[in-house]
Amino acid sequence: QYAVSELANNVKHHARAPGYTTAQYTGSTDLIRVAIADTGIGVLRSFAENGSPHLKPGMPDADTIALALRSKVSSKSHLTSAWGESINAGVGLTLLKEFCELTQGHFFMASGSGVCFQGAGDNSLQPLSLRGSYQGTVCALSFRRGRIHFSARRIALHAQHLRILVAI
């Protein structure tokens, strides 16, 4: 439930376009797969248009995606509300990527000409640049249903470390 709402909120707050989602459970592999795509402005343009201090001149799409997956980094994490609080914590994608890792799943994100992928059992994110380009953003993840309870506790501990509250 958290995965779908986090990805849907990202479309709502960053894409400026509708999103499309799908989900599937395969009993033989115990994998839950969730994907969401939009045809919005993409990760790089979101960082640029919001004046993010994290974006460096000439940064390629793949590096910008990897940047968005870092803890406390968002295209809007530097913007504040009228009360002086950040309008975006920048931890949702980080938590989803780590959740996939802890549940022996996969994490995939593509935008523009960039892709970042982390396979099951792989602790490092693989950023790649493509020849073609996709307008918008696609995020797909998978995780093992049987490992959710164990991993949810570890994610909650990590979230507390980041000083956010996650309802599990």
Secondary structure, DSSP 8 states (H G I E B T S, - for coil): -HHHHHHHHHIIIIISS-EEEEEEEETTTTEEEEEEEE-SSHHHHHHHHTT-TT--TT--HHHHHHHHTSTT--TTTT-B-TTS-BS--S-HHHHHHHHHHHTT-EEEEEEEEEEEEE-TT--S-EEEEEEEEEEEEEEEEEEEGGGHHHHHHHHHHHHHHTT-----
